[in-house]
Amino acid sequence: MPADALSQKLFASAKERIPGGVNSPVRAFRNVGGTPFFTRAARGSRLWDVDGNELIDYVGTWGPAILGHAPLPVVEAVHEAAKRGVSFGTPNPLEVEMAKVITSWVPSVEKVRMVNSGTEATMSAIRLARGFTGRDKVIKFEGCYHGHVDHLLVAAGSGALTHGEPDSAGVPAPFAAETLCLPFNDPDKLEAAFAATGAGIAAVILEPIPANAGLFFPADGFLAKLRELTAAHGALLIFDEVMTGFRVAKGGAQELYGMVPDLTAMGKVIGGGLPVGAFGGRAEVMDQLAPDGPVYQAGTLSGNPLAMAAGLAQLRELDKLGGWARLEELGARLEAGVREALAAAGRDYTFHRVGSMFCLFFSADPVTDLASAMRTDKPAFGKFFHACLERGVYLAPSPYETGFLSLAHSDDDIDRTVEVIGEALRTLD
């Protein structure tokens, strides 16, 4: 990026006023080097930065843009909603419509409460699980990110069954001690944890398809073992489908795997690009929430009419278009092209995809958990990332993030992207 680029000047100004110059850490390009660009506008499959560069976008505002950027049905819905008022502080009809859609599309969700972010959804689901069970302990898995709430910013302890340790400054050790952090796809350690502390475990929370350490998948039988153990010990099973919900299938990852969790956290797609979150599940559990029950949770902007209007418009358009079939076609086209490009470049890197979500690991090893995901060649990825960016393709600026397709991507977009990926791979020689 030229030294006199407007993005350079904006970033320098931002660093004087915003910690790190960004309002979310991965935007700072620390994993790839260089200066982040600043976006002026986005439409369809494209971003335009403040310096006039046009990019094919595979970040999709980190998942919500499943129809593409600024889709007309969403823009019009937000415009009409805004004319009626941007926030009420009272119940509004769109909240009821959103609840009807979610509960009809996700059978495990009998009741749902809207919140304002994925972090708020997982935080509230954990509190509810503790209130419902009367227990304190929670199991999470390495590589599954559930937002920046204290008791979920936890890394594994030094031993197989030790309590978690804080994974961020500012997280009190006693908070982390209530969380057991286990390796993903390891049923033996999961069984051992329940055998040791099962009577104290309130819930197990996981991304059914982990998508915050790259993208990897549950091994055969792993989710079923989770369901068996939680049911046997009276703990709740919480699926964090903030990323996968309404993206990998109409009913999320739980539809793909035929699973019925007790609680589900949602976000991203259901907001149409506006701040949103939700959590829901069995009625007997959800009824423990205030005002009916003793578990307190509240939010000034929960169920905001603009977010509800945007989300409803997006979900209905996606359903009307039968969008998941088309997203699978686009994903398959991208996967075939990337695999051909890897072969042509003589690279045996690992490529994962499910529907419209994908990740290229710069490692030849199988990736099944956080430890294997971390073996990626980070310097090679950084060089590859910038080679793609220079050629007009924007991938996530980290080797540990997931890429997203949208219905706005065309076959030509995919073919050009594959061409760029092939060129970028050749720069690694």
C-alpha positions as CSV (number, residue, x, y, z in Angstrom):
1,M,0.0,0.0,0.0
2,P,1.5,3.4,-1.0
3,A,2.6,5.6,1.9
4,D,0.3,8.3,0.8
5,A,-2.8,6.1,0.5
6,L,-5.9,7.3,2.3
7,S,-6.2,4.0,4.2
8,Q,-2.7,4.6,5.6
9,K,-3.6,8.1,6.8
10,L,-6.9,6.9,8.3
11,F,-5.1,4.1,10.2
12,A,-2.5,6.5,11.5
13,S,-5.3,8.8,12.7
14,A,-7.3,5.9,14.2
15,K,-4.3,4.6,16.2
16,E,-4.2,8.0,18.0
17,R,-7.8,7.6,19.1
18,I,-8.8,3.9,19.0
19,P,-6.8,1.1,20.7
20,G,-4.7,-0.5,18.0
21,G,-6.5,1.6,15.5
22,V,-9.4,-0.9,15.2
23,N,-12.6,-1.7,17.0
24,S,-12.1,-5.5,16.7
25,P,-8.6,-7.0,16.9
26,V,-8.4,-9.1,13.7
27,R,-9.1,-6.1,11.6
28,A,-5.6,-4.8,12.4
29,F,-3.8,-7.2,10.0
30,R,-1.5,-8.3,12.9
31,N,-1.6,-11.9,11.6
32,V,-0.6,-11.0,8.0
33,G,1.4,-7.7,8.4
34,G,0.8,-4.5,6.7
35,T,-1.9,-1.8,7.0
36,P,-5.6,-2.6,6.9
37,F,-7.6,-0.9,4.2
38,F,-10.7,1.2,5.0
39,T,-13.9,0.4,3.2
40,R,-15.9,3.1,1.5
41,A,-18.8,1.0,0.2
42,A,-19.9,-2.6,-0.4
43,R,-22.4,-4.0,-2.7
44,G,-23.1,-7.6,-3.9
45,S,-19.8,-9.6,-3.8
46,R,-17.6,-6.5,-3.8
47,L,-15.9,-4.0,-1.5
48,W,-14.5,-0.7,-2.6
49,D,-11.9,0.9,-0.3
50,V,-11.3,4.6,0.2
51,D,-8.4,4.5,-2.3
52,G,-10.7,3.3,-5.1
53,N,-9.6,-0.4,-5.1
54,E,-12.3,-3.0,-5.9
55,L,-12.2,-6.4,-4.2
56,I,-14.1,-9.6,-4.4
57,D,-15.0,-10.2,-0.8
58,Y,-15.0,-13.5,1.1
59,V,-15.2,-12.1,4.6
60,G,-18.8,-11.0,4.2
61,T,-18.7,-8.9,7.3
62,W,-17.6,-12.1,9.1
63,G,-20.6,-14.1,8.1
64,P,-23.8,-12.1,8.1
65,A,-23.8,-11.1,4.4
66,I,-25.2,-14.4,3.1
67,L,-27.2,-12.5,0.3
68,G,-24.2,-10.3,-0.4
69,H,-23.7,-6.7,0.6
70,A,-26.5,-4.2,0.6
71,P,-29.1,-6.6,-0.8
72,L,-32.2,-4.6,-2.0
73,P,-34.8,-6.5,0.1
74,V,-32.8,-5.8,3.3
75,V,-32.0,-2.2,2.4
76,E,-35.7,-1.5,1.7
77,A,-36.8,-3.2,4.9
78,V,-34.5,-1.2,7.0
79,H,-35.5,2.0,5.2
80,E,-39.2,1.3,5.9
81,A,-38.6,0.3,9.5
82,A,-36.5,3.5,10.1
83,K,-39.3,5.7,8.9
84,R,-41.5,4.2,11.7
85,G,-38.7,4.8,14.4
86,V,-35.3,3.4,15.0
87,S,-35.9,2.2,18.5
88,F,-38.9,2.0,20.8
89,G,-38.0,0.4,24.2
90,T,-41.3,-1.4,24.0
91,P,-42.2,-4.7,22.4
92,N,-42.7,-4.5,18.6
93,P,-44.4,-6.8,16.1
94,L,-41.2,-7.6,14.2
95,E,-39.8,-9.4,17.3
96,V,-42.8,-11.8,17.2
97,E,-42.3,-12.4,13.5
98,M,-38.6,-13.2,14.1
99,A,-39.4,-15.6,16.9
100,K,-41.9,-17.4,14.7
101,V,-39.3,-17.8,11.9
102,I,-36.6,-19.0,14.3
103,T,-38.8,-21.5,16.1
104,S,-40.3,-22.9,12.9
105,W,-36.9,-23.3,11.2
106,V,-35.0,-24.7,14.2
107,P,-37.1,-27.5,15.9
108,S,-34.9,-27.6,19.0
109,V,-35.9,-23.9,19.7
110,E,-39.3,-23.8,21.3
111,K,-38.8,-20.3,22.7
112,V,-36.2,-17.6,21.8
113,R,-35.0,-14.3,23.2
114,M,-33.3,-11.7,21.1
115,V,-30.1,-9.9,22.2
116,N,-27.5,-7.7,20.6
117,S,-24.5,-9.8,19.8
118,G,-23.2,-13.4,19.7
119,T,-21.2,-12.8,22.9
120,E,-24.4,-11.7,24.7
121,A,-26.2,-14.8,23.4
122,T,-23.6,-17.3,24.7
123,M,-23.2,-15.4,28.0
124,S,-26.9,-15.5,28.6
125,A,-27.2,-19.1,27.6
126,I,-24.5,-20.1,30.1
127,R,-26.2,-18.1,32.9
128,L,-29.5,-19.7,32.0
129,A,-28.0,-23.2,32.1
130,R,-26.5,-22.5,35.5
131,G,-29.8,-21.2,36.8
132,F,-31.8,-24.1,35.4
133,T,-29.4,-26.8,36.7
134,G,-28.3,-25.1,39.9
135,R,-24.7,-26.0,39.0
136,D,-21.6,-23.9,38.2
137,K,-19.2,-25.8,36.0
138,V,-19.1,-25.5,32.2
139,I,-17.2,-27.5,29.6
140,K,-15.9,-25.7,26.5
141,F,-13.5,-26.9,23.8
142,E,-10.1,-25.6,22.6
143,G,-10.6,-23.7,19.3
144,C,-14.2,-22.9,19.9
145,Y,-14.7,-19.2,20.4
146,H,-17.9,-18.0,22.1
147,G,-17.3,-14.3,22.4
148,H,-15.4,-12.2,24.9
149,V,-17.3,-13.0,28.1
150,D,-14.9,-13.7,31.0
151,H,-15.7,-17.3,31.8
152,L,-15.4,-18.4,28.2
153,L,-12.1,-16.7,27.5
154,V,-10.4,-19.8,28.9
155,A,-7.5,-21.8,27.7
156,A,-6.7,-25.4,28.7
157,G,-4.9,-26.0,31.9
158,S,-1.6,-27.9,32.1
159,G,-3.2,-31.3,32.8
160,A,-5.9,-33.2,31.0
161,L,-8.5,-32.6,33.7
162,T,-7.3,-29.3,35.2
163,H,-9.7,-26.4,35.4
164,G,-9.3,-23.7,32.7
165,E,-6.8,-20.8,32.9
166,P,-7.5,-17.2,31.8
167,D,-6.8,-16.7,28.1
168,S,-6.9,-12.9,28.5
169,A,-5.7,-10.3,30.9
170,G,-8.5,-9.0,33.0
171,V,-10.2,-12.4,33.5
172,P,-10.1,-13.4,37.2
173,A,-8.7,-16.8,37.8
174,P,-11.8,-17.9,39.9
175,F,-14.0,-17.2,36.8
176,A,-11.9,-19.4,34.6
177,A,-11.7,-22.1,37.3
178,E,-15.4,-22.7,36.7
179,T,-14.7,-23.8,33.1
180,L,-13.2,-27.0,31.9
181,C,-11.4,-26.6,28.6
182,L,-11.0,-29.9,26.6
183,P,-9.6,-30.8,23.2
184,F,-12.2,-31.0,20.5
185,N,-12.9,-34.5,19.0
186,D,-11.5,-36.3,22.0
187,P,-14.4,-38.4,23.5
188,D,-12.1,-40.1,26.0
189,K,-11.2,-36.8,27.8
190,L,-14.8,-35.8,27.6
191,E,-15.9,-39.0,29.4
192,A,-13.2,-38.6,31.9
193,A,-14.3,-35.0,32.7
194,F,-17.9,-36.2,33.3
195,A,-16.7,-39.1,35.4
196,A,-14.7,-36.7,37.6
197,T,-17.1,-33.7,37.9
198,G,-20.4,-34.7,36.1
199,A,-22.6,-33.8,39.1
200,G,-21.3,-30.2,39.0
201,I,-21.5,-29.6,35.3
202,A,-24.2,-27.2,34.2
203,A,-23.6,-27.2,30.5
204,V,-21.3,-28.1,27.6
205,I,-21.0,-25.4,25.0
206,L,-19.4,-25.8,21.6
207,E,-19.5,-24.7,18.0
208,P,-20.8,-27.9,16.4
209,I,-18.6,-27.0,13.4
210,P,-15.7,-25.0,14.8
211,A,-15.1,-21.9,12.6
212,N,-13.0,-19.6,14.7
213,A,-9.7,-21.5,14.4
214,G,-10.0,-22.0,10.7
215,L,-12.7,-24.6,9.9
216,F,-12.8,-28.2,11.1
217,F,-15.4,-30.8,11.7
218,P,-16.7,-33.1,14.4
219,A,-15.5,-36.6,14.1
220,D,-18.1,-39.4,13.6
221,G,-20.0,-40.0,16.8
222,F,-18.5,-37.0,18.7
223,L,-21.7,-34.9,18.8
224,A,-23.7,-38.0,19.6
225,K,-21.4,-38.8,22.5
226,L,-21.9,-35.2,23.8
227,R,-25.6,-35.6,23.7
228,E,-25.5,-38.9,25.5
229,L,-23.2,-37.7,28.3
230,T,-25.0,-34.4,28.9
231,A,-28.4,-36.2,29.1
232,A,-27.0,-38.9,31.4
233,H,-25.5,-36.3,33.8
234,G,-28.3,-33.8,33.7
235,A,-26.2,-31.1,32.0
236,L,-27.4,-28.9,29.2
237,L,-26.0,-29.1,25.7
238,I,-25.5,-25.7,24.1
239,F,-24.8,-25.3,20.4
240,D,-23.1,-22.0,19.5
241,E,-24.5,-21.5,16.0
242,V,-23.6,-17.8,15.7
243,M,-21.6,-18.7,12.6
244,T,-23.3,-21.8,11.3
245,G,-26.9,-20.9,12.1
246,F,-29.0,-20.4,8.9
247,R,-25.8,-20.5,6.9
248,V,-24.8,-24.2,6.5
249,A,-28.5,-25.2,6.3
250,K,-31.9,-23.8,7.0
251,G,-31.8,-25.4,10.5
252,G,-28.1,-24.8,11.0
253,A,-25.5,-27.4,11.8
254,Q,-27.9,-29.3,14.1
255,E,-30.0,-30.0,11.0
256,L,-26.9,-31.3,9.1
257,Y,-26.0,-33.6,12.0
258,G,-29.5,-34.6,13.2
259,M,-28.8,-33.2,16.7
260,V,-31.2,-31.7,19.3
261,P,-29.3,-29.4,21.7
262,D,-31.0,-28.0,24.8
263,L,-30.0,-24.4,23.9
264,T,-28.8,-22.6,20.8
265,A,-26.9,-19.3,20.4
266,M,-27.5,-17.5,17.2
267,G,-26.4,-14.2,15.5
268,K,-24.9,-12.9,12.3
269,V,-27.3,-14.0,9.5
270,I,-30.4,-13.3,11.5
271,G,-29.5,-9.6,11.7
272,G,-29.0,-8.9,8.0
273,G,-25.8,-7.1,8.8
274,L,-27.1,-5.2,11.8
275,P,-26.0,-5.9,15.4
276,V,-27.9,-8.9,16.7
277,G,-27.9,-12.1,18.7
278,A,-30.4,-14.6,20.0
279,F,-30.6,-17.7,22.2
280,G,-33.3,-20.2,22.5
281,G,-34.2,-23.8,23.3
282,R,-36.5,-26.0,25.3
283,A,-39.5,-24.1,26.7
284,E,-39.0,-25.4,30.2
285,V,-35.4,-24.0,30.2
286,M,-36.3,-20.7,28.6
287,D,-39.1,-20.1,31.0
288,Q,-36.5,-19.7,33.8
289,L,-35.7,-16.3,32.3
290,A,-37.1,-13.1,33.9
291,P,-39.8,-12.0,34.1
292,D,-41.2,-15.5,34.4
293,G,-38.3,-17.1,36.1
294,P,-35.3,-16.2,38.4
295,V,-32.6,-15.9,35.8
296,Y,-32.1,-12.2,35.0
297,Q,-31.3,-11.0,31.5
298,A,-32.2,-7.7,29.8
299,G,-31.1,-5.3,27.0
300,T,-32.1,-1.8,26.0
301,L,-31.8,-2.5,22.3
302,S,-32.8,-6.2,22.3
303,G,-35.3,-6.9,19.5
304,N,-34.4,-3.5,17.8
305,P,-36.9,-2.9,15.0
306,L,-34.1,-2.1,12.4
307,A,-32.2,-5.4,13.2
308,M,-35.4,-7.4,13.2
309,A,-36.6,-5.9,9.8
310,A,-33.2,-6.5,8.3
311,G,-32.9,-10.1,9.6
312,L,-36.5,-11.0,8.6
313,A,-36.0,-9.7,5.1
314,Q,-32.7,-11.6,4.7
315,L,-34.1,-14.9,6.0
316,R,-37.2,-14.7,3.9
317,E,-35.3,-13.9,0.7
318,L,-32.9,-16.7,1.4
319,D,-35.7,-19.1,1.9
320,K,-37.6,-17.8,-1.2
321,L,-34.6,-18.3,-3.4
322,G,-33.8,-21.8,-2.0
323,G,-30.4,-20.2,-1.3
324,W,-28.7,-23.1,0.4
325,A,-28.7,-25.2,-2.8
326,R,-27.1,-22.4,-4.8
327,L,-24.5,-21.7,-2.0
328,E,-23.6,-25.4,-2.2
329,E,-23.1,-25.1,-5.9
330,L,-20.8,-22.1,-5.5
331,G,-18.9,-23.8,-2.7
332,A,-18.4,-26.9,-4.7
333,R,-17.1,-24.8,-7.7
334,L,-14.7,-23.0,-5.4
335,E,-13.5,-26.2,-3.7
336,A,-12.8,-27.9,-7.1
337,G,-10.9,-24.9,-8.4
338,V,-8.8,-24.5,-5.2
339,R,-7.9,-28.2,-5.2
340,E,-6.8,-27.9,-8.8
341,A,-4.8,-24.8,-8.1
342,L,-3.1,-26.6,-5.2
343,A,-2.2,-29.6,-7.3
344,A,-0.9,-27.4,-10.1
345,A,1.3,-25.5,-7.6
346,G,2.5,-28.7,-6.0
347,R,1.1,-27.7,-2.6
348,D,-0.6,-30.4,-0.4
349,Y,-2.3,-27.9,1.8
350,T,-5.5,-28.9,3.6
351,F,-8.8,-27.4,2.3
352,H,-12.0,-27.6,4.3
353,R,-15.5,-26.6,3.2
354,V,-19.1,-27.0,4.3
355,G,-21.7,-25.3,2.2
356,S,-20.7,-21.6,1.9
357,M,-18.0,-21.8,4.6
358,F,-14.3,-22.7,3.7
359,C,-10.8,-22.5,5.0
360,L,-7.4,-23.2,3.4
361,F,-4.9,-24.4,6.0
362,F,-1.2,-24.0,5.0
363,S,-0.4,-27.4,6.4
364,A,-0.4,-30.9,4.9
365,D,-1.5,-32.5,8.1
366,P,-5.2,-33.4,8.8
367,V,-6.9,-30.7,10.8
368,T,-9.3,-32.0,13.5
369,D,-8.7,-29.7,16.4
370,L,-7.0,-26.5,17.6
371,A,-3.6,-28.2,17.9
372,S,-3.5,-29.4,14.3
373,A,-5.0,-26.1,13.1
374,M,-2.1,-24.2,14.7
375,R,0.5,-26.1,12.6
376,T,-0.3,-23.9,9.7
377,D,2.6,-22.0,8.0
378,K,1.7,-18.5,9.2
379,P,4.4,-16.6,7.2
380,A,3.4,-18.4,4.0
381,F,-0.2,-17.5,4.6
382,G,0.7,-13.8,5.1
383,K,2.5,-13.7,1.8
384,F,-0.4,-15.5,0.1
385,F,-3.0,-13.2,1.7
386,H,-1.3,-10.1,0.3
387,A,-0.8,-11.6,-3.1
388,C,-4.5,-12.2,-3.3
389,L,-5.3,-8.8,-2.0
390,E,-3.1,-7.1,-4.6
391,R,-5.0,-9.0,-7.3
392,G,-8.4,-8.0,-6.0
393,V,-9.5,-10.9,-3.8
394,Y,-10.1,-10.2,-0.1
395,L,-9.8,-13.2,2.2
396,A,-9.8,-13.1,6.0
397,P,-6.6,-11.5,7.3
398,S,-5.7,-14.4,9.5
399,P,-4.8,-18.1,8.8
400,Y,-7.2,-19.0,11.6
401,E,-10.5,-17.6,10.2
402,T,-13.2,-19.0,7.9
403,G,-14.2,-17.6,4.5
404,F,-17.8,-17.0,3.5
405,L,-19.6,-17.2,0.1
406,S,-22.8,-15.3,-0.6
407,L,-25.6,-15.6,-3.1
408,A,-24.1,-12.4,-4.7
409,H,-21.0,-14.3,-5.8
410,S,-21.2,-15.3,-9.5
411,D,-19.5,-18.2,-11.3
412,D,-17.2,-15.6,-12.8
413,D,-16.3,-14.4,-9.3
414,I,-15.4,-17.9,-8.3
415,D,-13.4,-18.5,-11.5
416,R,-11.4,-15.3,-11.1
417,T,-10.8,-16.1,-7.4
418,V,-9.4,-19.5,-8.3
419,E,-7.1,-17.9,-10.9
420,V,-5.9,-15.4,-8.3
421,I,-5.3,-18.2,-5.7
422,G,-3.2,-20.1,-8.3
423,E,-1.2,-17.0,-9.0
424,A,-0.8,-16.3,-5.2
425,L,0.4,-19.9,-4.6
426,R,3.1,-19.5,-7.2
427,T,4.5,-16.5,-5.4
428,L,5.4,-18.8,-2.5
429,D,8.1,-20.6,-4.7
